[in-house]
């Protein structure tokens, strides 16, 4: 399944939720196989962005694309927030 074509991925600054996205997200798998992008083109993960290990947007003209495949961590965090408010 794809939500984004190769051209958009090649133009964007691509970030992923986890490295697993490179193996499970249809648009990334296809773009990697087609040579539209390489693993080195992936700017970083959400954790790396949050800790400042990698920079986000570098300028107003940057196109940022965030691809998430879901790891269950977001579900756990949401459940913890709901539970804490009860």
Secondary structure, 3 states (H helix, E strand, C coil): CCCCCHHHHHHCEEEECCCCHHHHCHHHHHHHHHCCCCHHHEEEEHHHHHHCCCCCCCCCCCCEEEECCCCCHHHHHHHHHHHHHC
